[in-house]
Amino acid sequence: MVIVYLTRFKTVHLTLGSLRPLPAHCKAIISLGMAPFFNQMAMMVVQIAMNNTLRHYGALSHYGSEIPLACAGIITKVNMIFFSLVIGLSQGLQPIVSFNYGAKRYSRVREAYLKAVLIATTISTLSFLCFQFFPRQIIGIFGSGSEEYYHFAEEYFRIFLFFTFLNGLQPITANFFTSIGKAAKGIFISLTRQIIFLLPLLILLPLFMGIEGVMYSAPVADLMAALLAVTFVVRELRRLKTLY
C-alpha cells in the first residue's frame, strides 16, 4: 500500500537512488525513533522484573505467588490500552511539532504541545477514575476468582495506578523534545519512569514493604517522572515564547 501510494505521490518522485541508505539520513531517523523505542524496551524490562518480584514476594505473603501474578498481568494489559492512546497521541504530535519548529512558527509548536498535553491529561484522568472506582468490574471482565483474589486486585489497581492522571506528561514531553531536534533530552525523559525510577524502586521497596512495595513503586515513579518532565518542558516553553 505504501509503495503504491508513493509511486502516485505528486510532489516526491522516488528512484532507485532514493533507496540508498545515507549516514546523515539514518542518523536523523534513529534520533527520531529512539525515544519511543526506549519506551517500549523499558516496559518489557520492567515487566520481567515485576513478574519475578511478584513471584518471590507473593510466595512470602498470604496471597501466594499465583494471585499477584494473575492480577498484575490483567492490570498491565488494561493499563496498556490506556497508554497506547497516549503513545499514539505523542506520535501524532511529532510531525506537527517538527514541521512548525523547522518553519520557525514557535507559537504553533507551543500550542500543539499544550493541546496534546490537555488531551492526554483528559484521557489519563478518565482512566484514573475508572481504575479507582471500578477495579472489581474491570477485573471481572477477565474471569472470576476468590474474594482474596478480588481484594488483592482492587488494592493493586488503586495503588499501582494512583498517579495515572499524570502519565500522559512523560511520553508527550519525550516525543516533543525529539521533535524539536533535542533527541538526547527526549531519550532521557523516555527512560525516567520505567528505567531510572520504577526499576530501582521495584527492587528496593519490596525489601522493606514486601509485596506492597511493588504496588507503591509505580505511583512514586509516576510522580517523579511527571515532575521531571514538567521541569524540563517549562524551561523549553519559556525559551520558545521569547522567540516569537
C-alpha positions as CSV (number, residue, x, y, z in Angstrom):
1,M,0.0,0.0,0.0
2,V,2.8,2.4,0.8
3,I,4.7,1.6,-2.4
4,V,1.5,2.2,-4.5
5,Y,0.8,5.5,-2.7
6,L,4.4,6.8,-3.1
7,T,4.5,6.0,-6.8
8,R,1.5,8.2,-7.3
9,F,2.7,11.0,-5.0
10,K,2.8,14.2,-6.9
11,T,5.5,16.2,-5.0
12,V,8.0,13.5,-4.3
13,H,9.4,11.3,-7.1
14,L,11.2,8.1,-6.0
15,T,14.0,6.5,-7.9
16,L,16.2,3.5,-7.0
17,G,18.8,6.0,-5.8
18,S,16.4,7.3,-3.2
19,L,16.5,3.9,-1.5
20,R,20.3,4.0,-0.9
21,P,21.0,4.5,2.8
22,L,22.8,7.7,3.7
23,P,24.5,8.0,7.1
24,A,23.0,11.5,7.7
25,H,19.5,10.3,7.0
26,C,20.0,7.1,9.1
27,K,21.2,9.3,12.0
28,A,18.1,11.5,11.7
29,I,15.7,8.5,11.5
30,I,17.3,6.8,14.5
31,S,17.3,10.0,16.6
32,L,13.5,10.4,15.9
33,G,12.8,6.8,16.8
34,M,15.0,6.3,19.8
35,A,12.6,7.8,22.4
36,P,9.6,5.5,21.6
37,F,12.0,2.6,21.1
38,F,13.4,3.0,24.6
39,N,9.9,3.4,26.0
40,Q,8.9,0.0,24.5
41,M,12.1,-1.7,25.6
42,A,11.8,-0.2,29.1
43,M,8.2,-1.6,29.5
44,M,9.4,-5.1,28.6
45,V,12.4,-4.9,31.1
46,V,10.2,-3.6,33.9
47,Q,7.5,-6.3,33.2
48,I,10.2,-9.1,33.5
49,A,11.5,-7.5,36.8
50,M,8.0,-7.1,38.1
51,N,6.9,-10.7,37.4
52,N,10.0,-12.0,39.2
53,T,9.5,-9.7,42.2
54,L,5.8,-10.6,42.5
55,R,6.6,-14.3,42.3
56,H,9.2,-14.0,45.0
57,Y,7.4,-11.7,47.5
58,G,4.0,-13.2,46.6
59,A,5.2,-16.6,47.8
60,L,6.2,-15.0,51.1
61,S,2.8,-13.4,51.6
62,H,-0.6,-15.0,52.4
63,Y,-1.7,-14.4,48.8
64,G,0.8,-16.9,47.4
65,S,2.6,-16.3,44.1
66,E,-0.2,-17.0,41.7
67,I,-2.8,-14.3,42.7
68,P,-0.3,-11.4,42.4
69,L,1.0,-12.6,39.0
70,A,-2.5,-13.1,37.6
71,C,-3.7,-9.6,38.9
72,A,-0.5,-7.9,37.7
73,G,-0.9,-9.4,34.2
74,I,-4.5,-8.1,33.9
75,I,-3.7,-4.7,35.3
76,T,-0.7,-4.3,33.0
77,K,-2.9,-5.2,29.9
78,V,-5.6,-2.8,31.0
79,N,-3.1,0.0,31.6
80,M,-1.6,-0.6,28.2
81,I,-4.9,0.1,26.5
82,F,-4.9,3.5,28.1
83,F,-1.2,4.0,27.5
84,S,-1.5,3.1,23.8
85,L,-3.8,6.1,23.3
86,V,-1.3,8.4,24.9
87,I,1.6,6.9,22.8
88,G,-0.5,7.3,19.6
89,L,-1.2,10.9,20.6
90,S,2.5,11.6,21.2
91,Q,3.5,10.1,17.9
92,G,0.8,12.1,16.1
93,L,2.2,15.3,17.7
94,Q,5.7,14.6,16.4
95,P,5.3,15.7,12.7
96,I,3.2,18.8,13.7
97,V,5.9,20.0,16.1
98,S,8.8,19.1,13.8
99,F,7.2,21.0,10.8
100,N,6.4,24.1,12.7
101,Y,9.7,24.2,14.6
102,G,11.6,23.9,11.3
103,A,9.3,26.7,9.9
104,K,10.2,28.9,13.0
105,R,6.5,29.1,13.9
106,Y,7.2,28.7,17.6
107,S,3.8,29.8,18.8
108,R,2.3,26.8,17.0
109,V,4.9,24.5,18.5
110,R,3.9,25.6,21.9
111,E,0.2,25.5,21.2
112,A,0.5,21.9,19.7
113,Y,2.3,20.7,22.8
114,L,-0.1,22.2,25.2
115,K,-3.1,20.9,23.3
116,A,-1.6,17.4,23.2
117,V,-0.9,17.5,27.0
118,L,-4.5,18.6,27.6
119,I,-6.0,15.8,25.6
120,A,-3.6,13.2,27.2
121,T,-4.4,14.5,30.7
122,T,-8.1,14.2,29.9
123,I,-7.7,10.6,28.8
124,S,-5.4,9.9,31.8
125,T,-7.9,11.4,34.2
126,L,-10.8,9.3,32.8
127,S,-8.7,6.2,33.1
128,F,-7.7,7.1,36.6
129,L,-11.4,7.5,37.6
130,C,-12.2,4.0,36.1
131,F,-9.2,2.4,37.8
132,Q,-10.1,3.9,41.2
133,F,-13.9,3.4,41.2
134,F,-14.4,0.3,39.1
135,P,-11.5,-2.0,39.7
136,R,-13.6,-5.1,40.6
137,Q,-15.8,-4.7,37.5
138,I,-12.7,-4.4,35.2
139,I,-11.1,-7.4,36.8
140,G,-14.4,-9.3,36.4
141,I,-14.2,-9.0,32.6
142,F,-11.2,-11.3,32.7
143,G,-12.8,-14.0,34.8
144,S,-13.8,-14.8,38.3
145,G,-11.8,-15.7,41.4
146,S,-11.8,-15.9,45.2
147,E,-12.6,-13.0,47.4
148,E,-8.9,-12.8,48.3
149,Y,-8.1,-12.6,44.6
150,Y,-10.5,-9.6,44.2
151,H,-9.2,-7.9,47.3
152,F,-5.6,-8.0,46.1
153,A,-6.7,-6.9,42.6
154,E,-8.6,-3.9,43.8
155,E,-5.8,-2.8,46.1
156,Y,-3.3,-3.3,43.3
157,F,-5.4,-1.3,40.9
158,R,-5.9,1.6,43.2
159,I,-2.3,1.9,44.5
160,F,-0.3,0.9,41.5
161,L,-2.2,3.2,39.1
162,F,-2.8,6.0,41.5
163,F,-1.0,8.7,39.5
164,T,-2.4,7.5,36.2
165,F,-3.7,11.1,35.6
166,L,-0.1,12.3,35.3
167,N,1.1,9.6,32.9
168,G,0.3,11.5,29.8
169,L,3.1,14.0,30.5
170,Q,6.1,11.8,30.2
171,P,5.6,10.3,26.7
172,I,4.2,13.5,25.2
173,T,7.2,15.5,26.6
174,A,9.8,12.9,25.4
175,N,8.5,13.0,21.9
176,F,8.2,16.8,22.0
177,F,11.9,17.1,22.7
178,T,12.7,14.6,20.0
179,S,10.6,16.5,17.5
180,I,12.5,19.8,18.1
181,G,15.9,18.1,17.5
182,K,16.8,17.6,21.1
183,A,16.9,13.8,20.9
184,A,19.1,13.3,24.0
185,K,16.6,15.0,26.3
186,G,13.8,13.0,24.6
187,I,15.6,9.7,25.3
188,F,16.4,10.7,28.8
189,I,12.8,11.6,29.6
190,S,11.5,8.4,28.0
191,L,13.8,6.4,30.3
192,T,12.8,8.3,33.5
193,R,9.6,6.5,34.5
194,Q,10.4,2.9,33.6
195,I,14.2,2.5,33.9
196,I,15.6,5.4,36.1
197,F,12.8,5.4,38.7
198,L,10.5,2.3,38.5
199,L,13.1,-0.4,38.1
200,P,15.2,0.5,41.1
201,L,12.0,1.1,43.2
202,L,10.7,-2.4,42.2
203,I,13.9,-3.9,43.7
204,L,14.3,-1.6,46.7
205,L,10.8,-1.0,48.1
206,P,9.8,-4.7,48.5
207,L,12.9,-5.2,50.7
208,F,11.2,-3.0,53.3
209,M,7.5,-3.4,52.5
210,G,7.2,-6.9,51.0
211,I,4.7,-7.3,48.2
212,E,3.1,-3.9,48.9
213,G,6.4,-2.3,47.9
214,V,5.7,-3.4,44.3
215,M,2.3,-1.6,44.4
216,Y,3.8,1.6,45.7
217,S,6.8,1.6,43.4
218,A,4.6,2.7,40.4
219,P,2.9,5.8,41.9
220,V,6.3,7.1,43.2
221,A,7.9,6.6,39.8
222,D,5.0,8.2,38.0
223,L,5.1,11.3,40.2
224,M,8.9,11.7,40.0
225,A,8.8,11.2,36.2
226,A,6.0,13.7,35.7
227,L,7.7,16.4,37.9
228,L,11.0,15.9,35.9
229,A,9.1,16.2,32.6
230,V,7.4,19.4,33.8
231,T,10.7,20.9,34.9
232,F,12.3,20.2,31.5
233,V,9.4,21.4,29.4
234,V,8.6,24.6,31.3
235,R,12.1,25.8,30.6
236,E,11.8,24.9,26.9
237,L,8.3,26.6,26.5
238,R,9.6,29.8,28.1
239,R,12.5,29.8,25.7
240,L,10.1,29.3,22.7
241,K,8.0,32.1,24.0
242,T,10.9,34.5,23.7
243,L,11.4,33.6,20.0
244,Y,8.0,34.9,18.8
